[in-house]
């Protein structure tokens, strides 16, 4: 299945237009585990997500709509069990909302393009921001920084043959 088709017509790393779909429409295009986090504000178990301990270089995107969220240079080891970042790619990457669920006062972090739930932000992070964006791996897609270079090198090698 083609990547664009699997993710739905709204998935794009470059389109910045806002995405406003109903929950039924999201349910049709998102895998159940992504839908649970993105639309039902679920969370994955600590230390189980595919990116909590990743050290690869690249960019993290919203798994629901493809919007760029974080770069690996802003990722740090927080020992909380979820991928942690100290700043987003851009201010417009995220939306913040108060979250008083479960008897706690937290700040929810949503995708700036499609308003999918990503996780929460806390003020116990490292310099320079002092913030810790605690994000669910399930709602992240990752593109390795050197993937484009690798593809270019392979193409160059084939042309020389």
C-alpha positions in Angstrom: 0.0 0.0 0.0 1.3 3.5 -0.9 2.4 5.5 2.1 0.1 8.5 1.2 -2.9 6.2 0.8 -2.2 4.4 4.0 -2.1 7.6 6.0 -4.9 9.3 4.2 -5.2 12.3 1.9 -4.5 14.8 4.7 -1.0 13.4 5.5 1.8 15.7 4.3 5.1 16.9 5.6 4.8 20.2 3.7 1.1 21.2 3.7 0.4 23.7 6.5 -3.3 24.1 6.0 -5.4 23.1 9.0 -7.0 19.7 9.1 -10.6 19.5 10.4 -12.0 16.0 10.2 -14.7 14.4 12.3 -13.8 11.5 14.6 -15.5 9.1 12.2 -13.3 10.4 9.4 -10.2 10.0 11.5 -11.3 6.5 12.6 -11.3 5.5 8.9 -7.7 6.6 8.2 -5.8 6.1 11.4 -4.7 2.8 12.9 -6.6 2.0 16.1 -3.5 2.7 18.4 -2.9 6.1 16.7 -6.6 7.0 16.9 -6.6 6.2 20.6 -3.8 8.6 21.3 -4.7 11.3 18.8 -8.4 11.6 19.2 -9.2 9.9 22.5 -6.2 11.4 24.4 -4.8 8.0 25.3 -1.3 7.3 26.4 1.1 4.5 25.8 2.8 2.6 28.6 6.1 4.2 29.7 9.3 2.6 28.2 7.3 0.8 25.5 7.2 3.2 22.6 9.5 2.9 19.7 11.1 6.3 20.1 11.5 6.7 23.9 15.1 5.7 23.8 16.0 6.4 20.1 19.1 8.4 19.4 18.8 8.5 15.6 19.1 11.9 13.9 16.1 13.2 12.0 12.7 14.8 12.2 9.6 13.7 14.1 6.2 14.3 12.5 2.6 14.0 13.6 1.5 10.4 12.7 -2.0 11.6 12.0 -1.3 14.5 9.6 2.5 14.5 8.8 3.1 18.0 10.4 6.7 18.5 11.5 6.9 18.6 15.3 10.4 18.1 16.7 14.0 17.5 15.5 16.3 15.0 17.1 18.7 17.8 18.2 16.0 18.9 20.7 15.5 15.4 22.1 17.0 14.5 25.4 17.1 11.6 27.9 14.6 12.4 30.6 14.2 8.9 32.1 10.4 9.4 32.1 9.8 6.5 29.5 8.5 8.7 26.7 10.3 10.6 24.0 11.2 14.0 25.5 12.1 17.2 23.7 13.0 20.7 24.9 11.5 22.6 22.0 9.3 22.1 18.9 10.4 22.7 15.3 8.5 26.0 15.2 6.0 27.8 17.5 3.2 26.9 15.0 4.0 23.2 15.3 2.0 22.9 18.6 -1.1 24.1 20.4 -1.3 24.2 24.1 -4.4 23.4 26.2 -5.0 23.1 30.0 -5.6 19.5 31.1 -7.1 19.0 34.6 -7.9 15.4 34.1 -6.9 12.7 36.6 -6.7 15.2 39.4 -3.7 16.9 37.9 -3.0 20.3 36.5 -1.0 19.8 33.3 -0.6 21.4 29.9 -1.7 19.2 27.0 0.3 19.5 23.7 -1.7 19.1 20.5 -0.5 19.1 16.8 -0.7 22.6 15.4 -2.2 21.4 12.2 -4.7 18.7 13.1 -5.2 19.1 16.9 -4.2 15.5 17.6 -3.2 14.8 21.2 0.5 14.3 21.4 1.3 14.4 25.1 2.1 17.0 27.7 4.7 19.7 28.4 6.3 20.3 31.8 8.7 22.9 33.2 11.4 20.6 34.4 13.4 20.3 31.2 17.0 21.2 30.3 18.3 24.6 29.1 17.8 26.5 26.9 14.0 26.3 27.4 13.6 24.5 30.7 10.7 22.6 29.1 10.1 18.9 28.7 7.7 17.9 26.0 6.7 14.4 27.0 5.3 12.8 23.8 3.7 9.5 22.9 5.8 7.5 20.4 2.6 6.1 18.8 1.6 9.6 17.5 5.1 10.2 16.0 6.5 9.4 12.6 10.2 9.6 12.2 12.3 10.4 9.1 16.0 9.8 9.4 18.1 12.8 8.5 20.5 10.8 6.3 17.8 9.0 4.4 17.8 11.6 1.7 21.6 11.5 1.4 21.5 7.7 1.2 18.9 7.8 -1.6 21.0 10.4 -3.4 24.2 8.3 -3.1 22.4 5.1 -4.4 21.1 7.1 -7.4 24.5 8.5 -8.1 26.0 4.9 -7.9 23.5 3.5 -10.4 24.1 6.4 -12.8 27.9 5.6 -12.8 27.3 1.9 -13.7 
